[in-house]
Amino acid sequence: MTELLAPAGNFEKLKVALRFGADAVYLAGKRFGMRSAADNFDERELAEAVAYTHERGRKCYVTVNTLPHGGEYPALRAYLARLKEIGPDGLIVTDLGVLATIKELWPTAEIHVSTQASIVSPAAARAYAALGAARLVLARELTLDEVRAIHEAVPEVTLETFVHGSMCVAYSGRCMLSNLLTGRDANRGACAQPCRWNYTITEEKRPEQPMPIEQNENGTFIMSSKDLCSIRHLPELIEAGVGAFKIEGRVKSAYYAAAVTNAYRMAMDAYRKDPAHYAFDEAWYREVESVSHREYCTGFWFDEPGKTPQLCERPGYLREKAYLATVAESRAVLPGVPTEKNGSVLCRVTQRNKLTRGEAIELLSPGRVGVPLTADELYDETGAVLESTPHPLMTYYIYLPAWAEPGDILRAGDAGKAEKGGE
């Protein structure tokens, strides 16, 4: 049974990912994780996150996947000792020194080898399995046939692959560009993403005339990779031996975590229920298109590197739908306002972005694609009619379908888009 693994950049995103169908989450502490730009978790929050996840019968993995220098090992050892007390379900590592230190301090820890270890062959997979790895997060530069061969070589080890999200232009994330240009080491969690920047060129004798590097009909956005989207191809990946699907995005929004996790959950459940008659639902693809993303591609699953156009043909993000509110209470009681009306129920919600009465909206609930609605009636906490909800985190009331539950999300309908992309 393939696991769905979602990103948790902070506690809000962890809760959203679990609510919308993740079997497990992955996250980082304040050090030794490859996404220092995420909020991440201090030691108290790590303990609470692991407990919260376990209470719901799910799993929590902690990334310890930077390449620490020698002087960082005393702090690393202290951190690992604390993680042993907290008890996450697995540690995601890249560096062999880190792996050896974990084996010394915590011999029973479940070790997942990060994609940055660049596992691209059965030989590499067998070597890491011999070192005690329980899971291998494969390099993304693999075809399905190569994944299948690795599975056949180490059937006792879980194979994990990224199926959705941003991709690094460098080989399995091994890049020195950020360190060269900004002093921020990508291999220690601080990538500035210079591959996404706009560049110009200058002629040696005319430095005052910079020329932008632009696209033509066959051109590209220099180094910026398209985003990975594998939702149409989950059966092929499962049949190739992938045991865990990983969604990238610890720095993305809570809405991203909800919508993408929900879409993959629905697709996976449909396949699991009846593999022989599985049919892809285009509504699932519309869900992953609703989040902030670059142009999508399917990575290397079906083509060899160099033979697939994976660089963006246009810069920047496709904007996500505005995250308008979170349901806080269903069947709420408000003086002078009926709790039920025309088959809908009154709900108390918490504002995330401004909504104006009469706008097209959608309700996103676990296991469902977005349901189109219209914000016909809005009320404040006294029962007075509102024309809009302009104040951040304000409480207001709205009629929603009877199945609406706390934690469900209100987002803009097709007529409304967010003004900025993901976080």
N, C-alpha and C positions, 0 to 999 in steps of 0.2 A: 504494500500500500504506500504509494509515493507521498512523501511529506511536502506540505506547502510551508515555506519558510519566508517570513515577512520581516522587513526592517523596522527597528524601533530606535529612532534617534532620541526620543525622550519618553517620559511616562505616558503622556497623552497619546502618542503614536503607538506605543505598546498596547494600550487598552483598545484603541481603535482596530489595530491589526488582529487582535484576538477576537474581538466582537464580530469582525467581518470575515472570519473563517480561517485564520492562520493556525496550523498545527503547532508551529513553533515560531519564536522570534529570535533575532540575533541583535546584539547591542554591544556597547563598549563602556568601559570605565573612563575616567578622565585621562588615563595614560595608556600607551601601548596599543591603541586602536587606530585603524587606518582612516578614520573619518573624524579628525579633530574638529572640523567645522560643525559637526552635529552637537546638540546640547550635551549628550552623553549622560552618564550616571556616576554620582559619587558613591562611595562605599555603602553608605546607608541606603541610597536609592537602589543600588545593585541588589542588596539583600531584599528590599521590598519588591523589586521587580521579579526576582526569582520566586519569592513566596507567592506573589499575585498570580504568576503564570502556573505554578504548580497547583494552586488551589482550584484552577480551572482545568486541570488535567492536561495541560500543554507543556511544552519544553522551552527552555531558555538557554541560548548559547552565547558565550562572551568572546569577543574578538581580542586576541592578544597577538595580533598579526603584523606589527611593525617589525623593522629590522633594527633592534636596539644595539647601540655601541657598548663597548666593554664597561664604560663607566656607569651605565644605566642598570647593570645587573643587580646591585644591592637593592635598588628600589623595585626591580622586577621580582626579585625573590620575596620581598615583603608583600607585594601585591598578590602574587600567586598564593602565598600562605593565607591571605585574607579571602581569596576566592575559594580556597578549599573549605573554609569555614562556611561561606555563603552557599556553596553547593549547586552551581549551575550544572546543566546536563551535558555540557561539552565546552571545550576551549578551541577556538579557531586560531591556528598558528601558521606561520610561514617559515620562520628562521629555525634551522636545526639546533642552534644553541638554546633557543627558547624551548623547543621540544624536549631536548635532553634535560633541561632544568625542571620542566614539569614532571618528567618521569622520575627525577630524583626526589622532588618535594611532594609529589602527589601521584604515586604510581598507578592508582586506579582511575585517574581522570580520563574521560573520553576525549580523544584528540581528533580534531578535524583539520586536515591540511588545507590551507587557503589556496584560492585560485592563483595567488601570486607566486606559489611554488612552481607554477608552469608545468603541471603534469600533463604530458601529451603522448605518453606511450605506455604500453603494458609493463615494460621494464621499470619505468619510474614508479608506476602504481605498485608493483610488487615490492620495490625497495621501501616505499613509505609504509606499506602494510607490514613489512618485516620489522619496522621500527615501532610498531604498535598503533598505527593510525586506524581509527574505526571508520573514518569517513574521509573521502578525497573530493575536494571541490575542484573539478577539472578546469584546466585552462579553456578559454572560450574559443581558441583557435583550432577547433576540432570539427571534423565531419561526424555525422551520425554513425558511419561505419567504424570510425576510430573509437567512438564512445563504446560501441558494441564490443569491439575487440578488447578494450580495457576491462569491461564488465566480465567478459569471459575469462580474463586472466586473474581477476581477483573477485570472484563472486561473493566472497564472504565479507567484503568491504562495501559500505554504502557509497554510491557515487552521487555527488551533488553537482548541479549545474545552474548557472544563472540563466533565467528565462526571460527576464524583463528588466529594463532600466538603462541607465547610462553605461556606455562602454568607453574604456580608455583607448586612446589611439596607439599607445605603446603595447608591446607584447605582454599580455596578462598583467598589465599595470606597472611594469618595470620601466620607470621613466625618470630621467634626470633633468628634464626641461625646467620644471618648477624650481628646482634647487639652483640651476644655472642662472635663471633670470631673476629670481626673487629671494633666494636663500631659504625658501621653504621646502623642506625635504618631503617629496611625495612618498618615499619609502618609510617615512616615520609619521605619516598621517596628516601632513600639512600641505597637500597639493593645492596650488593656486589656480589650477586648470588653465595654464597658458595656451593649451591647444585649442581652447574655445575663443581666444582673443582675435581681434581684427588686426591684420598686419599690413604694412606698406613696404615698398622697396624704394631705394634711392640709387641713382646712378652716381658713380664715384665723383665725377666732376660737377654734378648738379645736386648737391645735398639739399638745396632749398626747394627742390621740386619733388617731394615724395609722391609716389604713385601707389594707389591702393591696389591690393591684390583682389581682383574681382572675378566673378564667375562669367563664363560664357555658356553657350548652349551645351557644351560638353564638360564644363568646369566643375569646380568643387570648392568647398569652404576650407581650403588649405589643409587643416589637420583635425577638424572637428568630426568625430565619428557620429553616425546616426545612433539612435537608441535601439536597443534590442527589444523585440516583441515576438514571443514564441507561442502566443495563446492559440494560434491556429494549428499548432503542431505538437500538442501535448501527447497524443497517442503514440506518435513516432518516437518521442523521447522516452516514454514509459517502456515501450517495447524494446528500445535499445539498451535498457538496463538502468536508467536514471532513477534513483531512489529518493531524491529530494530536489524540489524546484525552489530556486532562490530568487526573490525579488530584490533588486537593488533600490536604494533610495532612503538611507537614513537621514539625509539632509533635506529630503522633499517634505511636502506638507502632510498634515494628518489626513486631509481629504484624499491625497494621493494614496496613502497607505490603505484607506478604506476602499476606494473604488477599484484599485488594481487587485488587492487581495480578494475582494468579493468576486471580481470577474474570473480570476483563475480558480477560485473555489467552486464556482458554479460549473465551469468547464470540467474540472477534475471530477466532481461528483457525478456529472452526467456520464462521463466515460466509465467511471467505476460502477455505476448502476447497471449499465448495459453496454459493454464494449462492442459487441457485435453489431448493434444498431445505433452506435453513437453518430450524431450529426452536429457539426459546429453551428452555433447560433450567432448570427452576425450582431445581435444585440450585445453579446459579450465584448466584441471588438469595439463597438461604439462606447462601451464603458471605459476601456483603456485609452480610447481617444479623447475622453473627457478630461483627462489630467494634463498637467503641464509636461510637455515632452518635445524632443526634437523629432525629426522625421524617423519613422520606424523602418527597421529591416529585420531579417531573420538570422543575422550573424553568419556563422560559418557552417551551420548544420548541414546545408545541402550543397555547398561549394567550397572549394579550397581557397585559402587566403590569397588575395591578389586577383581573384577572378570574380569577385562580387563587389558592386559599387556600394561601399559602406561609409563613405564620407558624405557629409551633408551637402546637399545641393543648394541650400539656402541657410543663412545664419539664424541663430536664435531659436527660441522655443515657440511651439504652438501652444497658445494660452489655454489654461484649464478653466472649466466652468467655475463661477464664483461660489464659494462655500458660504452659504447664507446664515445657517443656524444649526444648532444641535438640539434634538428633542430632549427635554429634561423631565417631562412628566406627561403621560398619556391619560386621557379622561380627567383632565384638570377641572377644578371647581373655581368658577369666577362669578361673583355676584352679578345677577342680571343677565348672564349669558348662558344659554343652554349647553350642557355638557355634550349632548349628542344632537346632530342636525343633519338630515338628509343622508343618513348612512355614514357620516363622518363623526369624529370625536374631537373635542377641544383639547389642544395640547399646549403645554407651557414649553417655550423654547428659549434658548440663549443665543443672542445675535452674534454672528461672526462677520457679516458684511451687510451693508444697507439693502433693504428690500422695500419696494414701493407697492402699495395696494394695487391689485390688478395685474401685476407682473406674472409671466409664465415661470413656474418653478417645477422642481422634481423632488420626490422623496426617495432617498436611497436607503434601503433596508437590507440586512444580511440575507443572502439567497435570492435576491430580486434585482433586476435591472431597475434603473430609475423610472419612477412612475410620474407621468406629466400631470401637473395640477395648475390651478390659478390661485393666486393669493387674493381671494375675493374679500376676506374679512380679516382684519388685524385689530387686536385689542391690547391696551396697556393693562397694568396690574390693578387698575380701578374698574376695568370694564369699559372704559371710554374707547371709541373707535380711533384707530391710528391711520394716518395716510402713508406713513413710512416708518422705518426703524433705523434712525440715523446714528444712534449712540452705541459705541463699542460695548459688547457683552451685556447689552440691556436685555431685560426679560420682557417677552411679549407672548401673546396667545394667538393661535391660528387653528383652523379646522383642517384635520388630516385624515387619511383613511384609517379605518378601525384597527388595522394591524400595526400602526405606528407604535414604537416602543422607545423608551429612553436610550439614547445613543445613536438613534437614526439621524440621518443628515438631510438637511434641506439645501439644495443647490439651485443655481440659476437654470432655467429651461433653455431651450435651443435659442431663444432670442437674447439671452444674456451671457456674456463672457466676463471672466475676471480681467481686471485691468493690468495685472502683472502675473507672471508665471509662478512656478513652484518656489518654495523657500530654498 
